[in-house]
Amino acid sequence: MKKTPTDPNKPVGRLARVADFLPPPEKLVTPEENVKVTISLSRSSVRFFKQQAAKHHTKYQKMIRTLVDTYTAHYQQH
C-alpha cells in the first residue's frame, strides 16, 4: 500500500503552518555586549542547545542568548 504524499504547507486538522522567523541553530553565534541573568530552563531545552553547540563548536549559552535576542528584535518591530 502506497502512502500518498501530503503537502507540508496545508493545515493539519485545526492547525495551520505559520511563517518561521527564528534562525537555524548554526546562525545563533554572534558577539555582543551582555548582561548576566539567572534563568531556569527545562532539561530538554538545555540538552538540545548543548548538543547543537557541540555540533557547531560554540557555547550553548551564546546560542540561547542569540535566540532570545532574535525573538526580542522580531517583536520590537511589530
N, CA, C and O atoms as a GROMACS GRO file, in nm:
protein
  312
    1MET      N    1   0.083  -0.117   0.000
    1MET     CA    2   0.000   0.000   0.000
    1MET      C    3   0.088   0.124   0.000
    1MET      O    4   0.175   0.140   0.086
    2LYS      N    5   0.065   0.211  -0.096
    2LYS     CA    6   0.145   0.334  -0.105
    2LYS      C    7   0.081   0.444  -0.023
    2LYS      O    8  -0.041   0.459  -0.018
    3LYS      N    9   0.166   0.520   0.040
    3LYS     CA   10   0.119   0.634   0.119
    3LYS      C   11   0.125   0.757   0.029
    3LYS      O   12   0.230   0.787  -0.028
    4THR      N   13   0.014   0.829   0.016
    4THR     CA   14   0.013   0.947  -0.069
    4THR      C   15   0.089   1.060  -0.001
    4THR      O   16   0.075   1.080   0.119
    5PRO      N   17   0.170   1.133  -0.076
    5PRO     CA   18   0.245   1.244  -0.016
    5PRO      C   19   0.150   1.357   0.026
    5PRO      O   20   0.052   1.386  -0.043
    6THR      N   21   0.180   1.418   0.138
    6THR     CA   22   0.098   1.529   0.186
    6THR      C   23   0.175   1.659   0.166
    6THR      O   24   0.298   1.662   0.176
    7ASP      N   25   0.102   1.763   0.139
    7ASP     CA   26   0.162   1.895   0.121
    7ASP      C   27   0.196   1.951   0.258
    7ASP      O   28   0.106   1.970   0.340
    8PRO      N   29   0.325   1.979   0.288
    8PRO     CA   30   0.362   2.028   0.422
    8PRO      C   31   0.308   2.167   0.452
    8PRO      O   32   0.311   2.210   0.568
    9ASN      N   33   0.258   2.239   0.352
    9ASN     CA   34   0.205   2.373   0.375
    9ASN      C   35   0.056   2.375   0.402
    9ASN      O   36   0.000   2.480   0.436
   10LYS      N   37  -0.011   2.260   0.388
   10LYS     CA   38  -0.154   2.253   0.416
   10LYS      C   39  -0.177   2.240   0.566
   10LYS      O   40  -0.096   2.180   0.636
   11PRO      N   41  -0.288   2.295   0.615
   11PRO     CA   42  -0.320   2.280   0.757
   11PRO      C   43  -0.342   2.134   0.794
   11PRO      O   44  -0.389   2.055   0.713
   12VAL      N   45  -0.307   2.100   0.917
   12VAL     CA   46  -0.329   1.966   0.969
   12VAL      C   47  -0.439   1.977   1.073
   12VAL      O   48  -0.415   2.026   1.184
   13GLY      N   49  -0.558   1.933   1.039
   13GLY     CA   50  -0.669   1.947   1.132
   13GLY      C   51  -0.701   2.094   1.150
   13GLY      O   52  -0.718   2.167   1.052
   14ARG      N   53  -0.710   2.138   1.276
   14ARG     CA   54  -0.740   2.278   1.304
   14ARG      C   55  -0.613   2.362   1.314
   14ARG      O   56  -0.620   2.481   1.344
   15LEU      N   57  -0.499   2.302   1.288
   15LEU     CA   58  -0.372   2.374   1.296
   15LEU      C   59  -0.335   2.429   1.160
   15LEU      O   60  -0.374   2.374   1.057
   16ALA      N   61  -0.262   2.538   1.158
   16ALA     CA   62  -0.213   2.596   1.033
   16ALA      C   63  -0.066   2.631   1.048
   16ALA      O   64  -0.021   2.670   1.156
   17ARG      N   65   0.009   2.617   0.941
   17ARG     CA   66   0.152   2.649   0.941
   17ARG      C   67   0.169   2.801   0.946
   17ARG      O   68   0.101   2.875   0.874
   18VAL      N   69   0.262   2.847   1.030
   18VAL     CA   70   0.293   2.989   1.040
   18VAL      C   71   0.436   3.011   0.991
   18VAL      O   72   0.518   2.919   0.993
   19ALA      N   73   0.463   3.130   0.947
   19ALA     CA   74   0.597   3.161   0.897
   19ALA      C   75   0.699   3.150   1.010
   19ALA      O   76   0.676   3.200   1.120
   20ASP      N   77   0.810   3.085   0.983
   20ASP     CA   78   0.916   3.067   1.083
   20ASP      C   79   1.009   3.188   1.077
   20ASP      O   80   1.066   3.218   0.972
   21PHE      N   81   1.023   3.257   1.191
   21PHE     CA   82   1.108   3.376   1.194
   21PHE      C   83   1.235   3.353   1.275
   21PHE      O   84   1.319   3.443   1.285
   22LEU      N   85   1.251   3.235   1.332
   22LEU     CA   86   1.369   3.207   1.413
   22LEU      C   87   1.480   3.150   1.325
   22LEU      O   88   1.452   3.074   1.232
   23PRO      N   89   1.604   3.186   1.353
   23PRO     CA   90   1.716   3.137   1.272
   23PRO      C   91   1.749   2.992   1.307
   23PRO      O   92   1.716   2.945   1.416
   24PRO      N   93   1.815   2.921   1.216
   24PRO     CA   94   1.860   2.786   1.248
   24PRO      C   95   1.971   2.791   1.353
   24PRO      O   96   2.035   2.895   1.370
   25PRO      N   97   1.995   2.681   1.424
   25PRO     CA   98   2.095   2.681   1.532
   25PRO      C   99   2.233   2.730   1.492
   25PRO      O  100   2.300   2.796   1.572
   26GLU      N  101   2.278   2.701   1.370
   26GLU     CA  102   2.413   2.742   1.330
   26GLU      C  103   2.428   2.892   1.312
   26GLU      O  104   2.540   2.943   1.305
   27LYS      N  105   2.316   2.966   1.304
   27LYS     CA  106   2.324   3.112   1.290
   27LYS      C  107   2.307   3.183   1.424
   27LYS      O  108   2.294   3.306   1.427
   28LEU      N  109   2.307   3.109   1.533
   28LEU     CA  110   2.288   3.168   1.665
   28LEU      C  111   2.421   3.200   1.734
   28LEU      O  112   2.433   3.184   1.855
   29VAL      N  113   2.520   3.243   1.659
   29VAL     CA  114   2.651   3.272   1.715
   29VAL      C  115   2.705   3.406   1.666
   29VAL      O  116   2.760   3.414   1.556
   30THR      N  117   2.690   3.512   1.746
   30THR     CA  118   2.746   3.643   1.715
   30THR      C  119   2.783   3.714   1.845
   30THR      O  120   2.708   3.704   1.942
   31PRO      N  121   2.896   3.786   1.851
   31PRO     CA  122   2.938   3.854   1.974
   31PRO      C  123   2.860   3.984   1.997
   31PRO      O  124   2.823   4.053   1.902
   32GLU      N  125   2.834   4.016   2.125
   32GLU     CA  126   2.765   4.139   2.161
   32GLU      C  127   2.783   4.164   2.311
   32GLU      O  128   2.819   4.073   2.385
   33GLU      N  129   2.758   4.288   2.355
   33GLU     CA  130   2.767   4.322   2.498
   33GLU      C  131   2.655   4.249   2.572
   33GLU      O  132   2.541   4.242   2.524
   34ASN      N  133   2.687   4.194   2.689
   34ASN     CA  134   2.591   4.110   2.761
   34ASN      C  135   2.567   4.158   2.903
   34ASN      O  136   2.651   4.226   2.962
   35VAL      N  137   2.452   4.120   2.957
   35VAL     CA  138   2.417   4.142   3.097
   35VAL      C  139   2.388   4.005   3.155
   35VAL      O  140   2.311   3.928   3.097
   36LYS      N  141   2.447   3.973   3.270
   36LYS     CA  142   2.427   3.842   3.330
   36LYS      C  143   2.292   3.834   3.400
   36LYS      O  144   2.254   3.924   3.475
   37VAL      N  145   2.221   3.723   3.376
   37VAL     CA  146   2.094   3.695   3.442
   37VAL      C  147   2.090   3.547   3.480
   37VAL      O  148   2.168   3.467   3.429
   38THR      N  149   2.000   3.513   3.570
   38THR     CA  150   1.979   3.373   3.606
   38THR      C  151   1.843   3.332   3.552
   38THR      O  152   1.744   3.403   3.571
   39ILE      N  153   1.838   3.217   3.485
   39ILE     CA  154   1.713   3.169   3.425
   39ILE      C  155   1.704   3.018   3.443
   39ILE      O  156   1.805   2.948   3.434
   40SER      N  157   1.585   2.969   3.468
   40SER     CA  158   1.561   2.824   3.479
   40SER      C  159   1.501   2.775   3.348
   40SER      O  160   1.400   2.827   3.302
   41LEU      N  161   1.565   2.675   3.289
   41LEU     CA  162   1.518   2.617   3.163
   41LEU      C  163   1.491   2.469   3.183
   41LEU      O  164   1.544   2.407   3.276
   42SER      N  165   1.410   2.412   3.097
   42SER     CA  166   1.383   2.268   3.106
   42SER      C  167   1.508   2.190   3.066
   42SER      O  168   1.590   2.238   2.988
   43ARG      N  169   1.521   2.071   3.121
   43ARG     CA  170   1.637   1.987   3.089
   43ARG      C  171   1.645   1.958   2.939
   43ARG      O  172   1.754   1.958   2.881
   44SER      N  173   1.530   1.934   2.878
   44SER     CA  174   1.530   1.900   2.736
   44SER      C  175   1.579   2.018   2.651
   44SER      O  176   1.648   1.997   2.551
   45SER      N  177   1.543   2.140   2.688
   45SER     CA  178   1.590   2.257   2.614
   45SER      C  179   1.741   2.273   2.627
   45SER      O  180   1.811   2.296   2.528
   46VAL      N  181   1.791   2.260   2.748
   46VAL     CA  182   1.935   2.273   2.771
   46VAL      C  183   2.009   2.161   2.697
   46VAL      O  184   2.114   2.186   2.637
   47ARG      N  185   1.957   2.040   2.702
   47ARG     CA  186   2.019   1.927   2.633
   47ARG      C  187   2.026   1.956   2.482
   47ARG      O  188   2.129   1.932   2.419
   48PHE      N  189   1.916   2.006   2.425
   48PHE     CA  190   1.914   2.039   2.282
   48PHE      C  191   2.022   2.142   2.248
   48PHE      O  192   2.098   2.123   2.153
   49PHE      N  193   2.028   2.250   2.325
   49PHE     CA  194   2.125   2.355   2.295
   49PHE      C  195   2.268   2.306   2.316
   49PHE      O  196   2.358   2.346   2.241
   50LYS      N  197   2.291   2.222   2.415
   50LYS     CA  198   2.426   2.168   2.434
   50LYS      C  199   2.466   2.080   2.316
   50LYS      O  200   2.580   2.086   2.271
   51GLN      N  201   2.373   1.998   2.267
   51GLN     CA  202   2.403   1.912   2.152
   51GLN      C  203   2.432   1.996   2.027
   51GLN      O  204   2.528   1.969   1.955
   52GLN      N  205   2.350   2.098   2.003
   52GLN     CA  206   2.371   2.183   1.886
   52GLN      C  207   2.500   2.263   1.898
   52GLN      O  208   2.571   2.282   1.800
   53ALA      N  209   2.531   2.310   2.019
   53ALA     CA  210   2.654   2.386   2.040
   53ALA      C  211   2.776   2.299   2.013
   53ALA      O  212   2.872   2.344   1.950
   54ALA      N  213   2.773   2.176   2.061
   54ALA     CA  214   2.886   2.085   2.037
   54ALA      C  215   2.900   2.058   1.887
   54ALA      O  216   3.011   2.053   1.835
   55LYS      N  217   2.788   2.042   1.820
   55LYS     CA  218   2.788   2.014   1.677
   55LYS      C  219   2.848   2.131   1.597
   55LYS      O  220   2.914   2.110   1.496
   56HIS      N  221   2.823   2.255   1.644
   56HIS     CA  222   2.869   2.373   1.571
   56HIS      C  223   2.988   2.442   1.638
   56HIS      O  224   3.022   2.555   1.604
   57HIS      N  225   3.050   2.374   1.734
   57HIS     CA  226   3.172   2.422   1.800
   57HIS      C  227   3.156   2.561   1.860
   57HIS      O  228   3.237   2.651   1.834
   58THR      N  229   3.053   2.578   1.940
   58THR     CA  230   3.029   2.705   2.009
   58THR      C  231   2.972   2.676   2.147
   58THR      O  232   2.959   2.560   2.186
   59LYS      N  233   2.938   2.779   2.221
   59LYS     CA  234   2.884   2.764   2.355
   59LYS      C  235   2.731   2.769   2.350
   59LYS      O  236   2.673   2.849   2.278
   60TYR      N  237   2.669   2.681   2.428
   60TYR     CA  238   2.523   2.676   2.426
   60TYR      C  239   2.461   2.803   2.482
   60TYR      O  240   2.352   2.843   2.440
   61GLN      N  241   2.528   2.868   2.577
   61GLN     CA  242   2.475   2.993   2.634
   61GLN      C  243   2.465   3.101   2.526
   61GLN      O  244   2.370   3.178   2.522
   62LYS      N  245   2.564   3.104   2.439
   62LYS     CA  246   2.566   3.202   2.330
   62LYS      C  247   2.450   3.178   2.234
   62LYS      O  248   2.388   3.273   2.185
   63MET      N  249   2.420   3.051   2.208
   63MET     CA  250   2.308   3.019   2.119
   63MET      C  251   2.175   3.060   2.181
   63MET      O  252   2.089   3.114   2.112
   64ILE      N  253   2.158   3.034   2.310
   64ILE     CA  254   2.034   3.074   2.379
   64ILE      C  255   2.022   3.225   2.378
   64ILE      O  256   1.913   3.278   2.354
   65ARG      N  257   2.131   3.295   2.405
   65ARG     CA  258   2.131   3.442   2.405
   65ARG      C  259   2.088   3.496   2.269
   65ARG      O  260   2.006   3.588   2.262
   66THR      N  261   2.141   3.440   2.162
   66THR     CA  262   2.107   3.486   2.028
   66THR      C  263   1.961   3.456   1.995
   66THR      O  264   1.895   3.535   1.929
   67LEU      N  265   1.912   3.343   2.041
   67LEU     CA  266   1.772   3.309   2.021
   67LEU      C  267   1.680   3.412   2.088
   67LEU      O  268   1.584   3.458   2.027
   68VAL      N  269   1.711   3.447   2.212
   68VAL     CA  270   1.631   3.546   2.285
   68VAL      C  271   1.642   3.683   2.217
   68VAL      O  272   1.543   3.754   2.205
   69ASP      N  273   1.762   3.720   2.172
   69ASP     CA  274   1.782   3.847   2.102
   69ASP      C  275   1.700   3.853   1.973
   69ASP      O  276   1.641   3.956   1.942
   70THR      N  277   1.698   3.743   1.898
   70THR     CA  278   1.622   3.738   1.773
   70THR      C  279   1.473   3.750   1.800
   70THR      O  280   1.402   3.822   1.729
   71TYR      N  281   1.426   3.681   1.902
   71TYR     CA  282   1.285   3.688   1.942
   71TYR      C  283   1.248   3.832   1.980
   71TYR      O  284   1.145   3.883   1.938
   72THR      N  285   1.334   3.895   2.058
   72THR     CA  286   1.310   4.033   2.101
   72THR      C  287   1.308   4.128   1.982
   72THR      O  288   1.219   4.213   1.972
   73ALA      N  289   1.404   4.115   1.893
   73ALA     CA  290   1.411   4.203   1.775
   73ALA      C  291   1.287   4.187   1.688
   73ALA      O  292   1.236   4.285   1.634
   74HIS      N  293   1.238   4.065   1.675
   74HIS     CA  294   1.119   4.040   1.593
   74HIS      C  295   0.998   4.113   1.649
   74HIS      O  296   0.923   4.176   1.574
   75TYR      N  297   0.978   4.106   1.779
   75TYR     CA  298   0.860   4.167   1.839
   75TYR      C  299   0.875   4.316   1.868
   75TYR      O  300   0.775   4.384   1.892
   76GLN      N  301   0.996   4.368   1.866
   76GLN     CA  302   1.014   4.513   1.879
   76GLN      C  303   0.972   4.583   1.751
   76GLN      O  304   0.933   4.700   1.754
   77GLN      N  305   0.979   4.513   1.639
   77GLN     CA  306   0.942   4.570   1.510
   77GLN      C  307   0.791   4.575   1.491
   77GLN      O  308   0.742   4.652   1.409
   78HIS      N  309   0.716   4.493   1.566
   78HIS     CA  310   0.571   4.486   1.546
   78HIS      C  311   0.497   4.568   1.645
   78HIS      O  312   0.374   4.572   1.642
   0.00000   0.00000   0.00000
